[in-house]
Amino acid sequence: MQDFFTWLFSDKTGVVCLVIGGMLVCLLISFVLERRTRKQYYNHEKSDDDWDLFGDDDDEDADK
């Protein structure tokens, strides 16, 4: 077991495997959470109170 941890944290390929493994775990977690969110809010219609970070607001266009 000690040889595995030595390889994982001191060898270049071990560190690359560690980084790629962390990225895959984060990708899996984000995929599962996104699926749960879409399942929970499948029929959510946008109302006047909703805001969108990337959406175009008509009020901002009128000020220009």
Secondary structure, 3 states (H helix, E strand, C coil): CHHHHHHHHHCHHHHHHHHHHHHHHHHHHHHHHHHHHHHHCCCCCCCCCCCCCCCCCHHHHHHC
